[in-house]
Amino acid sequence: MVATYILDEHELNESFIQMLKNQFRNKKIQLTVAEAIDETDYLLSNSNNAKHLLTAIDNSRTKGNLINTSIEELQSKIG
């Protein structure tokens, strides 16, 4: 099983550790700690990606081509 948690340093407490122990009971685990990056900042750091992202945002605002749906509706469409 793979689980990814993104949290602030102050959330790394005894409660979180206990939750991990319960979730992975009787299993060997591997922990890798890295500073989380903001995906939007990452995408905007490359000029081609930034142009594509900003164009998509503009299109969604000006052309009104957004689709609103619920999780349940989406799950029923993808099976």
mmCIF file of the N, C-alpha and C atoms, coordinates in Angstrom:
data_MODEL
# 
_entry.id   MODEL 
# 
loop_
_atom_site.group_PDB 
_atom_site.id 
_atom_site.type_symbol 
_atom_site.label_atom_id 
_atom_site.label_alt_id 
_atom_site.label_comp_id 
_atom_site.label_asym_id 
_atom_site.label_entity_id 
_atom_site.label_seq_id 
_atom_site.pdbx_PDB_ins_code 
_atom_site.Cartn_x 
_atom_site.Cartn_y 
_atom_site.Cartn_z 
_atom_site.occupancy 
_atom_site.B_iso_or_equiv 
_atom_site.pdbx_formal_charge 
_atom_site.auth_seq_id 
_atom_site.auth_comp_id 
_atom_site.auth_asym_id 
_atom_site.auth_atom_id 
_atom_site.pdbx_PDB_model_num 
ATOM 1   N N  . MET A 1 1  ? 0.849   -1.179 0.000   1.00 0.00 ? 1  MET A N  1 
ATOM 2   C CA . MET A 1 1  ? 0.000   0.000  0.000   1.00 0.00 ? 1  MET A CA 1 
ATOM 3   C C  . MET A 1 1  ? 0.887   1.233  0.000   1.00 0.00 ? 1  MET A C  1 
ATOM 4   N N  . VAL A 1 2  ? 0.469   2.243  -0.731  1.00 0.00 ? 2  VAL A N  1 
ATOM 5   C CA . VAL A 1 2  ? 1.178   3.516  -0.773  1.00 0.00 ? 2  VAL A CA 1 
ATOM 6   C C  . VAL A 1 2  ? 0.217   4.593  -0.281  1.00 0.00 ? 2  VAL A C  1 
ATOM 7   N N  . ALA A 1 3  ? 0.686   5.426  0.602   1.00 0.00 ? 3  ALA A N  1 
ATOM 8   C CA . ALA A 1 3  ? -0.119  6.542  1.095   1.00 0.00 ? 3  ALA A CA 1 
ATOM 9   C C  . ALA A 1 3  ? 0.745   7.792  1.076   1.00 0.00 ? 3  ALA A C  1 
ATOM 10  N N  . THR A 1 4  ? 0.180   8.889  0.640   1.00 0.00 ? 4  THR A N  1 
ATOM 11  C CA . THR A 1 4  ? 0.895   10.156 0.612   1.00 0.00 ? 4  THR A CA 1 
ATOM 12  C C  . THR A 1 4  ? 0.157   11.140 1.512   1.00 0.00 ? 4  THR A C  1 
ATOM 13  N N  . TYR A 1 5  ? 0.883   11.748 2.397   1.00 0.00 ? 5  TYR A N  1 
ATOM 14  C CA . TYR A 1 5  ? 0.317   12.742 3.314   1.00 0.00 ? 5  TYR A CA 1 
ATOM 15  C C  . TYR A 1 5  ? 1.071   14.045 3.096   1.00 0.00 ? 5  TYR A C  1 
ATOM 16  N N  . ILE A 1 6  ? 0.335   15.121 2.938   1.00 0.00 ? 6  ILE A N  1 
ATOM 17  C CA . ILE A 1 6  ? 0.941   16.449 2.861   1.00 0.00 ? 6  ILE A CA 1 
ATOM 18  C C  . ILE A 1 6  ? 0.406   17.223 4.056   1.00 0.00 ? 6  ILE A C  1 
ATOM 19  N N  . LEU A 1 7  ? 1.312   17.633 4.919   1.00 0.00 ? 7  LEU A N  1 
ATOM 20  C CA . LEU A 1 7  ? 0.888   18.306 6.140   1.00 0.00 ? 7  LEU A CA 1 
ATOM 21  C C  . LEU A 1 7  ? 1.907   19.353 6.557   1.00 0.00 ? 7  LEU A C  1 
ATOM 22  N N  . ASP A 1 8  ? 1.462   20.250 7.388   1.00 0.00 ? 8  ASP A N  1 
ATOM 23  C CA . ASP A 1 8  ? 2.350   21.249 7.969   1.00 0.00 ? 8  ASP A CA 1 
ATOM 24  C C  . ASP A 1 8  ? 3.129   20.600 9.101   1.00 0.00 ? 8  ASP A C  1 
ATOM 25  N N  . GLU A 1 9  ? 4.318   21.113 9.370   1.00 0.00 ? 9  GLU A N  1 
ATOM 26  C CA . GLU A 1 9  ? 5.197   20.500 10.376  1.00 0.00 ? 9  GLU A CA 1 
ATOM 27  C C  . GLU A 1 9  ? 4.524   20.382 11.735  1.00 0.00 ? 9  GLU A C  1 
ATOM 28  N N  . HIS A 1 10 ? 3.665   21.314 12.098  1.00 0.00 ? 10 HIS A N  1 
ATOM 29  C CA . HIS A 1 10 ? 3.026   21.243 13.416  1.00 0.00 ? 10 HIS A CA 1 
ATOM 30  C C  . HIS A 1 10 ? 1.991   20.110 13.500  1.00 0.00 ? 10 HIS A C  1 
ATOM 31  N N  . GLU A 1 11 ? 1.582   19.567 12.347  1.00 0.00 ? 11 GLU A N  1 
ATOM 32  C CA . GLU A 1 11 ? 0.646   18.446 12.340  1.00 0.00 ? 11 GLU A CA 1 
ATOM 33  C C  . GLU A 1 11 ? 1.353   17.103 12.550  1.00 0.00 ? 11 GLU A C  1 
ATOM 34  N N  . LEU A 1 12 ? 2.656   17.099 12.502  1.00 0.00 ? 12 LEU A N  1 
ATOM 35  C CA . LEU A 1 12 ? 3.434   15.885 12.733  1.00 0.00 ? 12 LEU A CA 1 
ATOM 36  C C  . LEU A 1 12 ? 3.560   15.700 14.242  1.00 0.00 ? 12 LEU A C  1 
ATOM 37  N N  . ASN A 1 13 ? 2.574   15.035 14.813  1.00 0.00 ? 13 ASN A N  1 
ATOM 38  C CA . ASN A 1 13 ? 2.502   14.890 16.263  1.00 0.00 ? 13 ASN A CA 1 
ATOM 39  C C  . ASN A 1 13 ? 2.248   13.432 16.635  1.00 0.00 ? 13 ASN A C  1 
ATOM 40  N N  . GLU A 1 14 ? 2.092   13.172 17.905  1.00 0.00 ? 14 GLU A N  1 
ATOM 41  C CA . GLU A 1 14 ? 1.861   11.808 18.391  1.00 0.00 ? 14 GLU A CA 1 
ATOM 42  C C  . GLU A 1 14 ? 0.610   11.182 17.771  1.00 0.00 ? 14 GLU A C  1 
ATOM 43  N N  . SER A 1 15 ? -0.407  11.973 17.575  1.00 0.00 ? 15 SER A N  1 
ATOM 44  C CA . SER A 1 15 ? -1.652  11.475 16.990  1.00 0.00 ? 15 SER A CA 1 
ATOM 45  C C  . SER A 1 15 ? -1.423  10.985 15.565  1.00 0.00 ? 15 SER A C  1 
ATOM 46  N N  . PHE A 1 16 ? -0.658  11.741 14.801  1.00 0.00 ? 16 PHE A N  1 
ATOM 47  C CA . PHE A 1 16 ? -0.353  11.358 13.425  1.00 0.00 ? 16 PHE A CA 1 
ATOM 48  C C  . PHE A 1 16 ? 0.480   10.077 13.396  1.00 0.00 ? 16 PHE A C  1 
ATOM 49  N N  . ILE A 1 17 ? 1.474   9.997  14.276  1.00 0.00 ? 17 ILE A N  1 
ATOM 50  C CA . ILE A 1 17 ? 2.326   8.804  14.351  1.00 0.00 ? 17 ILE A CA 1 
ATOM 51  C C  . ILE A 1 17 ? 1.473   7.578  14.720  1.00 0.00 ? 17 ILE A C  1 
ATOM 52  N N  . GLN A 1 18 ? 0.575   7.745  15.663  1.00 0.00 ? 18 GLN A N  1 
ATOM 53  C CA . GLN A 1 18 ? -0.298  6.639  16.067  1.00 0.00 ? 18 GLN A CA 1 
ATOM 54  C C  . GLN A 1 18 ? -1.189  6.202  14.918  1.00 0.00 ? 18 GLN A C  1 
ATOM 55  N N  . MET A 1 19 ? -1.693  7.153  14.150  1.00 0.00 ? 19 MET A N  1 
ATOM 56  C CA . MET A 1 19 ? -2.527  6.827  12.993  1.00 0.00 ? 19 MET A CA 1 
ATOM 57  C C  . MET A 1 19 ? -1.722  6.003  11.989  1.00 0.00 ? 19 MET A C  1 
ATOM 58  N N  . LEU A 1 20 ? -0.464  6.378  11.740  1.00 0.00 ? 20 LEU A N  1 
ATOM 59  C CA . LEU A 1 20 ? 0.392   5.604  10.840  1.00 0.00 ? 20 LEU A CA 1 
ATOM 60  C C  . LEU A 1 20 ? 0.605   4.187  11.370  1.00 0.00 ? 20 LEU A C  1 
ATOM 61  N N  . LYS A 1 21 ? 0.871   4.083  12.669  1.00 0.00 ? 21 LYS A N  1 
ATOM 62  C CA . LYS A 1 21 ? 1.082   2.760  13.268  1.00 0.00 ? 21 LYS A CA 1 
ATOM 63  C C  . LYS A 1 21 ? -0.146  1.878  13.098  1.00 0.00 ? 21 LYS A C  1 
ATOM 64  N N  . ASN A 1 22 ? -1.315  2.453  13.295  1.00 0.00 ? 22 ASN A N  1 
ATOM 65  C CA . ASN A 1 22 ? -2.558  1.695  13.140  1.00 0.00 ? 22 ASN A CA 1 
ATOM 66  C C  . ASN A 1 22 ? -2.793  1.298  11.683  1.00 0.00 ? 22 ASN A C  1 
ATOM 67  N N  . GLN A 1 23 ? -2.503  2.212  10.782  1.00 0.00 ? 23 GLN A N  1 
ATOM 68  C CA . GLN A 1 23 ? -2.742  1.961  9.366   1.00 0.00 ? 23 GLN A CA 1 
ATOM 69  C C  . GLN A 1 23 ? -1.810  0.884  8.809   1.00 0.00 ? 23 GLN A C  1 
ATOM 70  N N  . PHE A 1 24 ? -0.592  0.827  9.313   1.00 0.00 ? 24 PHE A N  1 
ATOM 71  C CA . PHE A 1 24 ? 0.402   -0.115 8.799   1.00 0.00 ? 24 PHE A CA 1 
ATOM 72  C C  . PHE A 1 24 ? 0.794   -1.152 9.855   1.00 0.00 ? 24 PHE A C  1 
ATOM 73  N N  . ARG A 1 25 ? -0.160  -1.557 10.664  1.00 0.00 ? 25 ARG A N  1 
ATOM 74  C CA . ARG A 1 25 ? 0.090   -2.505 11.750  1.00 0.00 ? 25 ARG A CA 1 
ATOM 75  C C  . ARG A 1 25 ? 0.757   -3.779 11.229  1.00 0.00 ? 25 ARG A C  1 
ATOM 76  N N  . ASN A 1 26 ? 1.817   -4.179 11.939  1.00 0.00 ? 26 ASN A N  1 
ATOM 77  C CA . ASN A 1 26 ? 2.558   -5.404 11.628  1.00 0.00 ? 26 ASN A CA 1 
ATOM 78  C C  . ASN A 1 26 ? 3.213   -5.400 10.244  1.00 0.00 ? 26 ASN A C  1 
ATOM 79  N N  . LYS A 1 27 ? 3.491   -4.222 9.726   1.00 0.00 ? 27 LYS A N  1 
ATOM 80  C CA . LYS A 1 27 ? 4.145   -4.109 8.428   1.00 0.00 ? 27 LYS A CA 1 
ATOM 81  C C  . LYS A 1 27 ? 5.392   -3.253 8.568   1.00 0.00 ? 27 LYS A C  1 
ATOM 82  N N  . LYS A 1 28 ? 6.382   -3.548 7.770   1.00 0.00 ? 28 LYS A N  1 
ATOM 83  C CA . LYS A 1 28 ? 7.571   -2.715 7.697   1.00 0.00 ? 28 LYS A CA 1 
ATOM 84  C C  . LYS A 1 28 ? 7.219   -1.526 6.803   1.00 0.00 ? 28 LYS A C  1 
ATOM 85  N N  . ILE A 1 29 ? 7.591   -0.338 7.226   1.00 0.00 ? 29 ILE A N  1 
ATOM 86  C CA . ILE A 1 29 ? 7.264   0.845  6.425   1.00 0.00 ? 29 ILE A CA 1 
ATOM 87  C C  . ILE A 1 29 ? 8.543   1.601  6.080   1.00 0.00 ? 29 ILE A C  1 
ATOM 88  N N  . GLN A 1 30 ? 8.443   2.406  5.047   1.00 0.00 ? 30 GLN A N  1 
ATOM 89  C CA . GLN A 1 30 ? 9.542   3.270  4.615   1.00 0.00 ? 30 GLN A CA 1 
ATOM 90  C C  . GLN A 1 30 ? 9.022   4.693  4.609   1.00 0.00 ? 30 GLN A C  1 
ATOM 91  N N  . LEU A 1 31 ? 9.712   5.590  5.284   1.00 0.00 ? 31 LEU A N  1 
ATOM 92  C CA . LEU A 1 31 ? 9.314   6.993  5.325   1.00 0.00 ? 31 LEU A CA 1 
ATOM 93  C C  . LEU A 1 31 ? 10.328  7.820  4.552   1.00 0.00 ? 31 LEU A C  1 
ATOM 94  N N  . THR A 1 32 ? 9.838   8.658  3.666   1.00 0.00 ? 32 THR A N  1 
ATOM 95  C CA . THR A 1 32 ? 10.666  9.612  2.945   1.00 0.00 ? 32 THR A CA 1 
ATOM 96  C C  . THR A 1 32 ? 10.081  10.981 3.216   1.00 0.00 ? 32 THR A C  1 
ATOM 97  N N  . VAL A 1 33 ? 10.894  11.888 3.678   1.00 0.00 ? 33 VAL A N  1 
ATOM 98  C CA . VAL A 1 33 ? 10.404  13.223 4.008   1.00 0.00 ? 33 VAL A CA 1 
ATOM 99  C C  . VAL A 1 33 ? 11.019  14.218 3.021   1.00 0.00 ? 33 VAL A C  1 
ATOM 100 N N  . ALA A 1 34 ? 10.163  15.024 2.423   1.00 0.00 ? 34 ALA A N  1 
ATOM 101 C CA . ALA A 1 34 ? 10.608  16.045 1.475   1.00 0.00 ? 34 ALA A CA 1 
ATOM 102 C C  . ALA A 1 34 ? 9.724   17.272 1.646   1.00 0.00 ? 34 ALA A C  1 
ATOM 103 N N  . GLU A 1 35 ? 10.279  18.397 1.327   1.00 0.00 ? 35 GLU A N  1 
ATOM 104 C CA . GLU A 1 35 ? 9.489   19.625 1.377   1.00 0.00 ? 35 GLU A CA 1 
ATOM 105 C C  . GLU A 1 35 ? 8.480   19.583 0.233   1.00 0.00 ? 35 GLU A C  1 
ATOM 106 N N  . ALA A 1 36 ? 7.215   19.812 0.542   1.00 0.00 ? 36 ALA A N  1 
ATOM 107 C CA . ALA A 1 36 ? 6.158   19.797 -0.468  1.00 0.00 ? 36 ALA A CA 1 
ATOM 108 C C  . ALA A 1 36 ? 6.272   21.048 -1.338  1.00 0.00 ? 36 ALA A C  1 
ATOM 109 N N  . ILE A 1 37 ? 6.027   20.861 -2.618  1.00 0.00 ? 37 ILE A N  1 
ATOM 110 C CA . ILE A 1 37 ? 6.029   22.010 -3.522  1.00 0.00 ? 37 ILE A CA 1 
ATOM 111 C C  . ILE A 1 37 ? 4.597   22.349 -3.898  1.00 0.00 ? 37 ILE A C  1 
ATOM 112 N N  . ASP A 1 38 ? 4.372   23.578 -4.177  1.00 0.00 ? 38 ASP A N  1 
ATOM 113 C CA . ASP A 1 38 ? 3.067   24.023 -4.651  1.00 0.00 ? 38 ASP A CA 1 
ATOM 114 C C  . ASP A 1 38 ? 3.018   23.736 -6.149  1.00 0.00 ? 38 ASP A C  1 
ATOM 115 N N  . GLU A 1 39 ? 2.088   22.886 -6.578  1.00 0.00 ? 39 GLU A N  1 
ATOM 116 C CA . GLU A 1 39 ? 2.028   22.476 -7.976  1.00 0.00 ? 39 GLU A CA 1 
ATOM 117 C C  . GLU A 1 39 ? 1.822   23.656 -8.912  1.00 0.00 ? 39 GLU A C  1 
ATOM 118 N N  . THR A 1 40 ? 1.029   24.632 -8.495  1.00 0.00 ? 40 THR A N  1 
ATOM 119 C CA . THR A 1 40 ? 0.801   25.799 -9.343  1.00 0.00 ? 40 THR A CA 1 
ATOM 120 C C  . THR A 1 40 ? 2.088   26.584 -9.519  1.00 0.00 ? 40 THR A C  1 
ATOM 121 N N  . ASP A 1 41 ? 2.830   26.805 -8.437  1.00 0.00 ? 41 ASP A N  1 
ATOM 122 C CA . ASP A 1 41 ? 4.116   27.492 -8.549  1.00 0.00 ? 41 ASP A CA 1 
ATOM 123 C C  . ASP A 1 41 ? 5.057   26.735 -9.472  1.00 0.00 ? 41 ASP A C  1 
ATOM 124 N N  . TYR A 1 42 ? 5.056   25.407 -9.352  1.00 0.00 ? 42 TYR A N  1 
ATOM 125 C CA . TYR A 1 42 ? 5.912   24.583 -10.196 1.00 0.00 ? 42 TYR A CA 1 
ATOM 126 C C  . TYR A 1 42 ? 5.537   24.749 -11.667 1.00 0.00 ? 42 TYR A C  1 
ATOM 127 N N  . LEU A 1 43 ? 4.247   24.669 -11.969 1.00 0.00 ? 43 LEU A N  1 
ATOM 128 C CA . LEU A 1 43 ? 3.806   24.815 -13.356 1.00 0.00 ? 43 LEU A CA 1 
ATOM 129 C C  . LEU A 1 43 ? 4.114   26.200 -13.913 1.00 0.00 ? 43 LEU A C  1 
ATOM 130 N N  . LEU A 1 44 ? 3.979   27.210 -13.083 1.00 0.00 ? 44 LEU A N  1 
ATOM 131 C CA . LEU A 1 44 ? 4.236   28.574 -13.537 1.00 0.00 ? 44 LEU A CA 1 
ATOM 132 C C  . LEU A 1 44 ? 5.728   28.886 -13.668 1.00 0.00 ? 44 LEU A C  1 
ATOM 133 N N  . SER A 1 45 ? 6.590   28.022 -13.136 1.00 0.00 ? 45 SER A N  1 
ATOM 134 C CA . SER A 1 45 ? 8.029   28.280 -13.196 1.00 0.00 ? 45 SER A CA 1 
ATOM 135 C C  . SER A 1 45 ? 8.603   28.059 -14.592 1.00 0.00 ? 45 SER A C  1 
ATOM 136 N N  . ASN A 1 46 ? 7.877   27.343 -15.446 1.00 0.00 ? 46 ASN A N  1 
ATOM 137 C CA . ASN A 1 46 ? 8.306   27.114 -16.824 1.00 0.00 ? 46 ASN A CA 1 
ATOM 138 C C  . ASN A 1 46 ? 7.422   27.965 -17.726 1.00 0.00 ? 46 ASN A C  1 
ATOM 139 N N  . SER A 1 47 ? 8.013   28.760 -18.602 1.00 0.00 ? 47 SER A N  1 
ATOM 140 C CA . SER A 1 47 ? 7.227   29.713 -19.399 1.00 0.00 ? 47 SER A CA 1 
ATOM 141 C C  . SER A 1 47 ? 6.209   29.021 -20.305 1.00 0.00 ? 47 SER A C  1 
ATOM 142 N N  . ASN A 1 48 ? 6.559   27.877 -20.897 1.00 0.00 ? 48 ASN A N  1 
ATOM 143 C CA . ASN A 1 48 ? 5.592   27.167 -21.748 1.00 0.00 ? 48 ASN A CA 1 
ATOM 144 C C  . ASN A 1 48 ? 4.431   26.626 -20.928 1.00 0.00 ? 48 ASN A C  1 
ATOM 145 N N  . ASN A 1 49 ? 4.733   26.025 -19.782 1.00 0.00 ? 49 ASN A N  1 
ATOM 146 C CA . ASN A 1 49 ? 3.666   25.527 -18.909 1.00 0.00 ? 49 ASN A CA 1 
ATOM 147 C C  . ASN A 1 49 ? 2.800   26.668 -18.407 1.00 0.00 ? 49 ASN A C  1 
ATOM 148 N N  . ALA A 1 50 ? 3.434   27.777 -18.026 1.00 0.00 ? 50 ALA A N  1 
ATOM 149 C CA . ALA A 1 50 ? 2.690   28.928 -17.520 1.00 0.00 ? 50 ALA A CA 1 
ATOM 150 C C  . ALA A 1 50 ? 1.722   29.446 -18.573 1.00 0.00 ? 50 ALA A C  1 
ATOM 151 N N  . LYS A 1 51 ? 2.195   29.553 -19.815 1.00 0.00 ? 51 LYS A N  1 
ATOM 152 C CA . LYS A 1 51 ? 1.332   30.047 -20.888 1.00 0.00 ? 51 LYS A CA 1 
ATOM 153 C C  . LYS A 1 51 ? 0.133   29.118 -21.078 1.00 0.00 ? 51 LYS A C  1 
ATOM 154 N N  . HIS A 1 52 ? 0.382   27.809 -21.100 1.00 0.00 ? 52 HIS A N  1 
ATOM 155 C CA . HIS A 1 52 ? -0.691  26.826 -21.276 1.00 0.00 ? 52 HIS A CA 1 
ATOM 156 C C  . HIS A 1 52 ? -1.691  26.894 -20.121 1.00 0.00 ? 52 HIS A C  1 
ATOM 157 N N  . LEU A 1 53 ? -1.185  26.955 -18.888 1.00 0.00 ? 53 LEU A N  1 
ATOM 158 C CA . LEU A 1 53 ? -2.050  27.006 -17.712 1.00 0.00 ? 53 LEU A CA 1 
ATOM 159 C C  . LEU A 1 53 ? -2.882  28.282 -17.690 1.00 0.00 ? 53 LEU A C  1 
ATOM 160 N N  . LEU A 1 54 ? -2.243  29.415 -17.934 1.00 0.00 ? 54 LEU A N  1 
ATOM 161 C CA . LEU A 1 54 ? -2.962  30.688 -17.895 1.00 0.00 ? 54 LEU A CA 1 
ATOM 162 C C  . LEU A 1 54 ? -3.982  30.790 -19.026 1.00 0.00 ? 54 LEU A C  1 
ATOM 163 N N  . THR A 1 55 ? -3.667  30.219 -20.193 1.00 0.00 ? 55 THR A N  1 
ATOM 164 C CA . THR A 1 55 ? -4.625  30.193 -21.298 1.00 0.00 ? 55 THR A CA 1 
ATOM 165 C C  . THR A 1 55 ? -5.835  29.341 -20.930 1.00 0.00 ? 55 THR A C  1 
ATOM 166 N N  . ALA A 1 56 ? -5.594  28.199 -20.325 1.00 0.00 ? 56 ALA A N  1 
ATOM 167 C CA . ALA A 1 56 ? -6.694  27.318 -19.910 1.00 0.00 ? 56 ALA A CA 1 
ATOM 168 C C  . ALA A 1 56 ? -7.583  28.003 -18.875 1.00 0.00 ? 56 ALA A C  1 
ATOM 169 N N  . ILE A 1 57 ? -6.962  28.705 -17.930 1.00 0.00 ? 57 ILE A N  1 
ATOM 170 C CA . ILE A 1 57 ? -7.739  29.428 -16.917 1.00 0.00 ? 57 ILE A CA 1 
ATOM 171 C C  . ILE A 1 57 ? -8.573  30.511 -17.577 1.00 0.00 ? 57 ILE A C  1 
ATOM 172 N N  . ASP A 1 58 ? -7.970  31.265 -18.488 1.00 0.00 ? 58 ASP A N  1 
ATOM 173 C CA . ASP A 1 58 ? -8.681  32.333 -19.188 1.00 0.00 ? 58 ASP A CA 1 
ATOM 174 C C  . ASP A 1 58 ? -9.838  31.765 -20.001 1.00 0.00 ? 58 ASP A C  1 
ATOM 175 N N  . ASN A 1 59 ? -9.602  30.655 -20.698 1.00 0.00 ? 59 ASN A N  1 
ATOM 176 C CA . ASN A 1 59 ? -10.670 30.023 -21.484 1.00 0.00 ? 59 ASN A CA 1 
ATOM 177 C C  . ASN A 1 59 ? -11.834 29.601 -20.608 1.00 0.00 ? 59 ASN A C  1 
ATOM 178 N N  . SER A 1 60 ? -11.535 29.071 -19.448 1.00 0.00 ? 60 SER A N  1 
ATOM 179 C CA . SER A 1 60 ? -12.616 28.620 -18.576 1.00 0.00 ? 60 SER A CA 1 
ATOM 180 C C  . SER A 1 60 ? -13.439 29.798 -18.064 1.00 0.00 ? 60 SER A C  1 
ATOM 181 N N  . ARG A 1 61 ? -12.779 30.934 -17.893 1.00 0.00 ? 61 ARG A N  1 
ATOM 182 C CA . ARG A 1 61 ? -13.498 32.119 -17.397 1.00 0.00 ? 61 ARG A CA 1 
ATOM 183 C C  . ARG A 1 61 ? -14.283 32.806 -18.503 1.00 0.00 ? 61 ARG A C  1 
ATOM 184 N N  . THR A 1 62 ? -13.690 32.959 -19.679 1.00 0.00 ? 62 THR A N  1 
ATOM 185 C CA . THR A 1 62 ? -14.323 33.742 -20.742 1.00 0.00 ? 62 THR A CA 1 
ATOM 186 C C  . THR A 1 62 ? -15.287 32.935 -21.589 1.00 0.00 ? 62 THR A C  1 
ATOM 187 N N  . LYS A 1 63 ? -15.003 31.670 -21.798 1.00 0.00 ? 63 LYS A N  1 
ATOM 188 C CA . LYS A 1 63 ? -15.859 30.846 -22.653 1.00 0.00 ? 63 LYS A CA 1 
ATOM 189 C C  . LYS A 1 63 ? -16.883 30.062 -21.858 1.00 0.00 ? 63 LYS A C  1 
ATOM 190 N N  . GLY A 1 64 ? -16.745 30.059 -20.556 1.00 0.00 ? 64 GLY A N  1 
ATOM 191 C CA . GLY A 1 64 ? -17.707 29.369 -19.709 1.00 0.00 ? 64 GLY A CA 1 
ATOM 192 C C  . GLY A 1 64 ? -17.789 27.875 -19.994 1.00 0.00 ? 64 GLY A C  1 
ATOM 193 N N  . ASN A 1 65 ? -16.657 27.283 -20.346 1.00 0.00 ? 65 ASN A N  1 
ATOM 194 C CA . ASN A 1 65 ? -16.683 25.868 -20.706 1.00 0.00 ? 65 ASN A CA 1 
ATOM 195 C C  . ASN A 1 65 ? -16.333 24.950 -19.535 1.00 0.00 ? 65 ASN A C  1 
ATOM 196 N N  . LEU A 1 66 ? -16.766 25.332 -18.353 1.00 0.00 ? 66 LEU A N  1 
ATOM 197 C CA . LEU A 1 66 ? -16.570 24.485 -17.178 1.00 0.00 ? 66 LEU A CA 1 
ATOM 198 C C  . LEU A 1 66 ? -17.750 23.545 -17.027 1.00 0.00 ? 66 LEU A C  1 
ATOM 199 N N  . ILE A 1 67 ? -17.484 22.381 -16.501 1.00 0.00 ? 67 ILE A N  1 
ATOM 200 C CA . ILE A 1 67 ? -18.535 21.401 -16.247 1.00 0.00 ? 67 ILE A CA 1 
ATOM 201 C C  . ILE A 1 67 ? -18.619 21.197 -14.746 1.00 0.00 ? 67 ILE A C  1 
ATOM 202 N N  . ASN A 1 68 ? -19.776 21.423 -14.183 1.00 0.00 ? 68 ASN A N  1 
ATOM 203 C CA . ASN A 1 68 ? -19.986 21.191 -12.758 1.00 0.00 ? 68 ASN A CA 1 
ATOM 204 C C  . ASN A 1 68 ? -20.618 19.818 -12.577 1.00 0.00 ? 68 ASN A C  1 
ATOM 205 N N  . THR A 1 69 ? -20.026 19.022 -11.703 1.00 0.00 ? 69 THR A N  1 
ATOM 206 C CA . THR A 1 69 ? -20.545 17.685 -11.431 1.00 0.00 ? 69 THR A CA 1 
ATOM 207 C C  . THR A 1 69 ? -20.192 17.296 -10.009 1.00 0.00 ? 69 THR A C  1 
ATOM 208 N N  . SER A 1 70 ? -20.897 16.327 -9.503  1.00 0.00 ? 70 SER A N  1 
ATOM 209 C CA . SER A 1 70 ? -20.597 15.824 -8.167  1.00 0.00 ? 70 SER A CA 1 
ATOM 210 C C  . SER A 1 70 ? -19.693 14.602 -8.286  1.00 0.00 ? 70 SER A C  1 
ATOM 211 N N  . ILE A 1 71 ? -19.093 14.214 -7.188  1.00 0.00 ? 71 ILE A N  1 
ATOM 212 C CA . ILE A 1 71 ? -18.265 13.015 -7.168  1.00 0.00 ? 71 ILE A CA 1 
ATOM 213 C C  . ILE A 1 71 ? -19.103 11.799 -7.578  1.00 0.00 ? 71 ILE A C  1 
ATOM 214 N N  . GLU A 1 72 ? -20.324 11.736 -7.081  1.00 0.00 ? 72 GLU A N  1 
ATOM 215 C CA . GLU A 1 72 ? -21.196 10.609 -7.395  1.00 0.00 ? 72 GLU A CA 1 
ATOM 216 C C  . GLU A 1 72 ? -21.486 10.520 -8.889  1.00 0.00 ? 72 GLU A C  1 
ATOM 217 N N  . GLU A 1 73 ? -21.767 11.669 -9.513  1.00 0.00 ? 73 GLU A N  1 
ATOM 218 C CA . GLU A 1 73 ? -22.032 11.682 -10.954 1.00 0.00 ? 73 GLU A CA 1 
ATOM 219 C C  . GLU A 1 73 ? -20.791 11.246 -11.734 1.00 0.00 ? 73 GLU A C  1 
ATOM 220 N N  . LEU A 1 74 ? -19.637 11.731 -11.328 1.00 0.00 ? 74 LEU A N  1 
ATOM 221 C CA . LEU A 1 74 ? -18.391 11.373 -11.995 1.00 0.00 ? 74 LEU A CA 1 
ATOM 222 C C  . LEU A 1 74 ? -18.109 9.881  -11.857 1.00 0.00 ? 74 LEU A C  1 
ATOM 223 N N  . GLN A 1 75 ? -18.284 9.337  -10.658 1.00 0.00 ? 75 GLN A N  1 
ATOM 224 C CA . GLN A 1 75 ? -18.050 7.916  -10.437 1.00 0.00 ? 75 GLN A CA 1 
ATOM 225 C C  . GLN A 1 75 ? -19.003 7.053  -11.258 1.00 0.00 ? 75 GLN A C  1 
ATOM 226 N N  . SER A 1 76 ? -20.246 7.492  -11.405 1.00 0.00 ? 76 SER A N  1 
ATOM 227 C CA . SER A 1 76 ? -21.203 6.706  -12.186 1.00 0.00 ? 76 SER A CA 1 
ATOM 228 C C  . SER A 1 76 ? -20.839 6.722  -13.668 1.00 0.00 ? 76 SER A C  1 
ATOM 229 N N  . LYS A 1 77 ? -20.214 7.791  -14.138 1.00 0.00 ? 77 LYS A N  1 
ATOM 230 C CA . LYS A 1 77 ? -19.824 7.874  -15.549 1.00 0.00 ? 77 LYS A CA 1 
ATOM 231 C C  . LYS A 1 77 ? -18.589 7.046  -15.863 1.00 0.00 ? 77 LYS A C  1 
ATOM 232 N N  . ILE A 1 78 ? -17.700 6.908  -14.881 1.00 0.00 ? 78 ILE A N  1 
ATOM 233 C CA . ILE A 1 78 ? -16.471 6.151  -15.152 1.00 0.00 ? 78 ILE A CA 1 
ATOM 234 C C  . ILE A 1 78 ? -16.558 4.708  -14.680 1.00 0.00 ? 78 ILE A C  1 
ATOM 235 N N  . GLY A 1 79 ? -17.679 4.350  -14.113 1.00 0.00 ? 79 GLY A N  1 
ATOM 236 C CA . GLY A 1 79 ? -17.926 2.954  -13.734 1.00 0.00 ? 79 GLY A CA 1 
ATOM 237 C C  . GLY A 1 79 ? -17.470 2.669  -12.395 1.00 0.00 ? 79 GLY A C  1 
# 
